[in-house]
């Protein structure tokens, strides 16, 4: 409907779109910030893998949080994936996301070796 890609690879860059905690079969997202961030990051990591990248290739993340979000809990989930990678990261509080059930949205950018195919 929207006409977007979860991730796009252009040369050595992989750009992962803003990702909310979409659950299988349309189930409700986790109610807590940590659970939503973990689910967002699961989706981000899967998108990176499909594009030939890993979390170790990530150079930037963006965290978009609604006022209901607990930044410390989102940061904890982010750290579980990126603690040793240490990408540049921006955290922004926004008024709301596309659906009031969601409090966390995460974007990522990675740099990988260019494809040879």
N, C-alpha and C positions, 0 to 999 in steps of 0.2 A: 504494500500500500504506500509506504513512504518512499521507496526507491533508494535504498542505501545498502551498503555492504558492512557487515560486522567488522571486517578487516580488509585492507587493500595493501598489496605489496607493489611498490614502485622502485625498481632497482634494488638498492640495499636497504630501503626503508619499509617498515611495516607500520601502518597506522590503524589502530583499533578504535572504532567508534565508541562514543559514550555508551556504557553498558550498565543496565539496571539488572536487578536480581530476578530476571524472568525464570520462572520455574517450569519444569516439565509438565505437560498437560494443562497448562494454564492455572496451576495451583497458586494460592496466595503466596507472596514472598515472606521470608522470615520477618517477624515483627520488630526485631532488634537490629541496631546498626551493625553490630559485628556480623550477625548472620547474613544480612544483606551484602555487606562488603565481601565476605567469604564467597558468596554465590557470584557476585560480580566478577571477582578475580578468577573463579573457576572458568567462567565464560571467556574472560580475557585470555587466560592461559591456553584454552582450547583454540581460540581464534589465532593466537600467535603460532601455535603448533601447525595449524592448517596452512599457514603462510610460510612455514619453514623457520620459525623463530622460537626462542625460549624466553623465559623470564630474565635470564642472564643477559639477553640482548637489549632489554628495555633501557632506554635513556631518558624517558620522560613519562610521568603520569600526571593526570589531573583528577582531583577528587571534587565532585560537586555534591554538596550536602545541604539538605533542607534544615530549617531551624529545629526540627524534631530529632535530627541525627546527633549521635554522640561521637564527636571527633576522636576522642581517645580510643574508642572501640573500633572505629574505621582505621585509625592509625595502627592499632594492634594487628588487624587483619592484613593491612598493607605490609607491615614489617615482617609478617610470617612468610610472605612471598619475596619481598625485595630488600630485606635487611642487609644482606651481603652485596646486593647489586647497587644499591644506593642511587637510583635514578634521580634526576632533577624532578621535583614534584611541586605542584601547586594545589592548594586547597581553597575552595571557594564556597561560601554559604550563598545559596540561592533561595528565592522565595518559595518555589515549588518545582517539582518535576512533572512529567506528563500524566502521572496518575498519583493520587494522594497516598496510595499504599507504599510508595517507594520514597526512601529518604536518602539514598546513596546512588551516585552514578560515577563510574570510573572510566577514564580514557587511558590509552597507553600508546607510546611510540617506541619502536625498536629499530636498531640498525644491525643488519646482518651482512654476511658476505654476498655479493651479487650472484644471482643464478647463472649457471653455465648452460642451461637448456634453452 
